[in-house]
Amino acid sequence: MKANITTVVRSFVITGALLITFSAAHVKAAPPPGLDLGILSGFAFVDLGNSTLGWNSGPIAGNVLLGLGVDANLSGGNNGGLTNGGQLFHDSTANISGALQNPVTQVLVPLSFTQDAATTAQNIATAASALAATQTFTTINGTTTITGNGGLNVIDVDNIDNAKLTLSGGPMDFFVFNVSDQIHTNQPMSLIGITPEQILFNLTGTGTVFQTSGGDVSFGTYLAANGGDFQFSQLELTGRLITIGGDVQFVSGSEIPAIPEPATFALVSIGAIALLCATKARLGKK
């Protein structure tokens, strides 16, 4: 038994060192205080809380995290599945039924892990909502370009309605959209001089807060921590979806073809969880 534990510890240390070395070569500017995704950055899609998920689309290029009572119905079709080595992490409270067209590897994580993830999401939403606006809109629609100020850009807006939206800036820009009602789009979004990890949409409303249809192209992290629902048809997102307590329909040709590179801490945390769970299962057989 001691030899087995020693091997596990050695494997964990080596794995962590490799991940840290890899990420050190890809250092980017840190997000503003209170907005660091932490363990959430290791996932393309996070769905936590007493809610429902309908999922028959894909692929999703990365890991998925489900838990805290979510009722997930998976069904075949539309190339549903995970790519880029993605796995489906879930806690013991997640009710997962059915199967995607392309089977996924499931990994059981402790309830404390999903609870920490939910707390992180809610803290980020609170921090984003407290930021002073640098620009304010009632509705953004039509062709609209928002240019960064070289730092933190906070855009308070009620609705984004089929806007052909362009975000322009540089490496030090970070865009926070506090959306009080809904994003509904069938239009492509464009980025000039920035990347998806520099964008956070904080969706604070109730009911359906993010809805897409054909023609949509979106970028950034979309966070709904107040129970808002996601309704997707032909979503094409480079970024992340995070919902706490909201119903989600990830159907009709929706996909997340790419996500921003995860942070070191997130990679090490997820790797550690997977390693320890696998080790526990192996030791339990001895």
C-alpha positions as a printed Julia matrix, in Angstrom:
286×3 Matrix{Float64}:
   0.0    0.0     0.0
   2.83   2.42    0.88
   4.46   1.79   -2.48
   1.18   2.52   -4.25
   0.75   5.82   -2.4
   4.35   6.81   -3.15
   3.76   6.16   -6.83
   0.6    8.28   -6.78
   2.35  11.19   -5.08
   5.26  10.99   -7.51
   2.84  10.95  -10.49
   0.95  13.94   -9.15
   4.15  15.96   -8.65
   5.39  15.15  -12.15
   2.0   15.97  -13.69
   1.83  19.3   -11.87
   5.37  20.22  -12.86
   4.71  19.49  -16.53
   1.53  21.55  -16.52
   3.22  24.48  -14.81
   6.11  24.36  -17.28
   3.69  24.28  -20.23
   1.61  27.18  -18.94
   4.63  29.29  -18.05
   5.39  29.52  -21.76
   1.89  30.88  -22.42
   1.62  33.65  -19.8
  -0.99  36.3   -20.53
  -2.11  39.41  -18.67
  -4.12  38.53  -15.56
  -7.83  39.41  -15.48
  -8.94  42.27  -13.2
  -9.26  41.54   -9.45
 -12.31  39.43   -8.63
 -12.78  38.24  -12.22
 -10.23  35.42  -12.37
 -12.09  32.25  -13.41
  -9.84  30.02  -11.32
 -10.95  26.37  -11.55
 -13.71  27.37  -13.96
 -11.18  28.19  -16.67
 -10.49  24.48  -17.12
 -13.99  23.91  -18.52
 -15.75  24.79  -21.76
 -19.18  24.3   -20.2
 -20.29  24.37  -16.55
 -23.89  23.58  -15.54
 -24.56  23.44  -11.8
 -27.73  23.55   -9.72
 -31.27  22.15   -9.66
 -31.96  22.66  -13.34
 -32.31  20.75  -16.6
 -29.89  20.27  -19.49
 -30.84  19.0   -22.93
 -27.68  18.19  -24.91
 -27.58  16.6   -28.35
 -25.13  18.87  -30.17
 -21.44  19.5   -30.43
 -18.66  19.04  -30.46
 -17.51  20.85  -27.35
 -13.75  21.34  -27.42
 -12.86  20.74  -23.8
 -14.1   19.6   -20.41
 -17.66  19.8   -19.08
 -18.65  20.06  -15.4
 -22.13  19.06  -14.16
 -23.5   18.81  -10.65
 -25.4   20.17   -7.65
 -28.61  18.45   -8.72
 -28.59  19.09  -12.46
 -30.79  16.76  -14.52
 -28.95  16.17  -17.8
 -30.55  14.41  -20.77
 -28.0   13.43  -23.42
 -29.13  12.22  -26.83
 -27.44  11.28  -30.08
 -27.26  13.55  -33.08
 -25.5   16.6   -34.48
 -22.01  15.27  -33.72
 -22.57  15.62  -29.98
 -19.45  14.85  -27.96
 -16.18  16.26  -26.68
 -12.91  16.94  -28.49
  -9.38  18.04  -27.51
  -9.26  15.36  -24.82
 -12.32  16.71  -23.06
 -14.03  14.72  -20.31
 -17.37  14.97  -18.55
 -16.75  15.71  -14.86
 -19.71  15.41  -12.5
 -20.49  14.97   -8.82
 -22.75  12.32   -7.26
 -25.84  14.57   -7.35
 -25.9   14.93  -11.15
 -28.56  12.82  -12.86
 -27.15  11.99  -16.29
 -29.31   9.93  -18.64
 -28.96   8.91  -22.27
 -25.83   9.13  -24.42
 -24.36  11.43  -27.04
 -23.66  10.32  -30.59
 -19.96  10.23  -29.68
 -19.55   8.69  -26.2
 -17.73  10.73  -23.56
 -15.52   9.69  -20.66
 -17.15  10.46  -17.32
 -15.13  11.34  -14.2
 -16.7   11.5   -10.74
 -15.54  14.46   -8.62
 -16.24  15.31   -4.97
 -19.28  17.43   -4.14
 -16.89  19.96   -2.6
 -15.35  20.53   -6.05
 -18.64  21.51   -7.69
 -19.62  23.58   -4.65
 -16.34  25.51   -4.93
 -16.95  25.99   -8.66
 -20.43  27.4    -8.01
 -19.12  29.74   -5.31
 -16.4   30.98   -7.68
 -19.0   31.69  -10.38
 -21.25  33.58   -7.99
 -18.36  35.62   -6.6
 -17.28  36.61  -10.13
 -20.84  37.65  -11.01
 -21.06  39.78   -7.85
 -17.69  41.42   -8.52
 -18.58  42.17  -12.14
 -21.94  43.68  -11.18
 -20.25  46.02   -8.7
 -17.94  47.57  -11.31
 -18.58  51.16  -12.37
 -19.7   51.4   -15.99
 -17.45  53.06  -18.55
 -20.21  52.87  -21.19
 -23.97  52.46  -20.86
 -26.55  51.33  -23.42
 -30.22  50.49  -23.3
 -30.09  48.2   -26.34
 -27.19  47.29  -28.62
 -28.42  46.33  -32.08
 -27.4   46.8   -35.66
 -23.72  47.21  -36.53
 -21.84  48.38  -33.43
 -18.13  48.73  -32.63
 -16.94  49.14  -29.04
 -13.34  50.3   -28.72
 -11.33  49.57  -25.61
  -9.7   52.2   -23.42
  -6.51  50.23  -22.87
  -7.68  48.8   -19.54
 -10.93  47.72  -17.92
 -14.01  48.38  -20.05
 -17.35  47.9   -18.27
 -20.41  48.06  -20.5
 -23.8   48.13  -18.8
 -26.58  47.18  -21.21
 -30.16  45.97  -20.96
 -30.35  43.97  -24.2
 -28.09  42.88  -27.04
 -30.46  42.17  -29.91
 -29.13  40.73  -33.18
 -26.17  43.1   -33.08
 -23.28  42.71  -35.49
 -20.92  43.53  -32.63
 -17.19  44.26  -32.98
 -14.85  44.59  -30.0
 -11.58  46.38  -30.72
  -8.66  46.81  -28.34
  -5.22  45.67  -27.3
  -3.55  43.16  -24.97
  -4.3   45.18  -21.82
  -8.03  45.59  -22.54
 -10.62  43.56  -20.66
 -14.3   43.86  -21.56
 -17.06  43.2   -19.01
 -20.65  43.32  -20.24
 -23.22  43.47  -17.45
 -26.4   42.43  -19.29
 -29.52  42.98  -17.2
 -32.06  41.41  -19.57
 -31.07  39.24  -22.56
 -28.67  38.52  -25.38
 -30.47  37.31  -28.47
 -28.39  36.99  -31.6
 -28.3   35.56  -35.08
 -25.37  37.77  -36.1
 -21.57  37.25  -36.14
 -19.4   38.93  -33.54
 -15.88  40.13  -34.49
 -12.7   40.77  -32.5
  -9.9   43.18  -33.44
  -6.68  43.03  -31.42
  -8.15  41.02  -28.53
  -8.84  37.37  -27.72
 -11.87  35.61  -26.17
 -10.29  35.37  -22.7
 -10.45  39.17  -22.52
 -14.27  39.16  -22.6
 -16.83  38.39  -19.89
 -20.59  38.6   -20.35
 -22.22  38.71  -16.91
 -25.88  37.84  -17.46
 -27.81  39.03  -14.42
 -31.41  38.67  -15.61
 -33.94  35.89  -15.18
 -35.78  33.81  -17.75
 -33.91  33.26  -21.03
 -30.76  35.35  -20.83
 -28.77  34.02  -23.81
 -30.43  32.78  -26.98
 -28.94  32.12  -30.42
 -30.08  31.06  -33.86
 -28.55  30.57  -37.3
 -25.74  32.98  -38.2
 -24.49  33.43  -34.66
 -20.74  33.63  -33.98
 -19.83  34.49  -30.38
 -16.67  34.94  -28.3
 -15.9   35.15  -24.58
 -17.13  33.72  -21.3
 -20.9   33.82  -20.75
 -21.79  33.63  -17.06
 -25.32  33.34  -15.66
 -25.1   32.91  -11.87
 -28.65  34.0   -11.01
 -30.63  31.16  -12.58
 -30.9   32.56  -16.11
 -31.65  30.09  -18.91
 -29.62  29.36  -22.07
 -31.49  28.46  -25.27
 -29.21  27.61  -28.17
 -29.77  26.78  -31.78
 -26.66  26.74  -33.97
 -24.51  28.37  -31.29
 -20.94  28.84  -32.49
 -18.93  29.94  -29.49
 -15.21  30.32  -28.96
 -15.21  30.61  -25.2
 -17.1   29.21  -22.22
 -20.61  28.77  -20.88
 -21.18  28.87  -17.1
 -24.65  28.64  -15.58
 -25.76  28.23  -11.97
 -29.37  27.11  -11.55
 -30.53  27.83  -15.1
 -32.06  25.48  -17.66
 -30.01  24.87  -20.81
 -30.89  23.61  -24.28
 -27.65  22.87  -26.13
 -29.23  21.56  -29.32
 -29.77  22.04  -33.06
 -26.21  22.18  -34.33
 -24.71  24.13  -31.43
 -20.98  23.84  -30.76
 -18.02  25.22  -28.84
 -15.23  24.56  -31.36
 -12.48  26.19  -29.27
 -11.88  27.59  -25.79
  -9.19  29.94  -24.47
  -6.17  28.21  -22.95
  -6.85  27.15  -19.32
  -4.89  28.67  -16.47
  -2.21  26.63  -14.68
  -4.19  26.35  -11.44
  -7.23  25.04  -13.26
  -5.22  22.44  -15.15
  -3.47  21.21  -12.02
  -6.75  21.1   -10.06
  -8.58  19.07  -12.7
  -5.59  16.8   -13.24
  -5.32  16.2    -9.51
  -9.03  15.39   -9.2
  -8.88  12.89  -12.07
  -5.68  11.3   -10.76
  -6.94  10.94   -7.2
 -10.29   9.5    -8.31
  -8.58   6.97  -10.55
  -6.15   6.07   -7.77
  -8.94   5.6    -5.25
 -10.66   3.22   -7.67
  -7.46   1.21   -8.22
  -6.64   0.97   -4.52
 -10.2   -0.06   -3.77
  -9.73  -3.14   -5.94
  -6.68  -4.32   -3.96
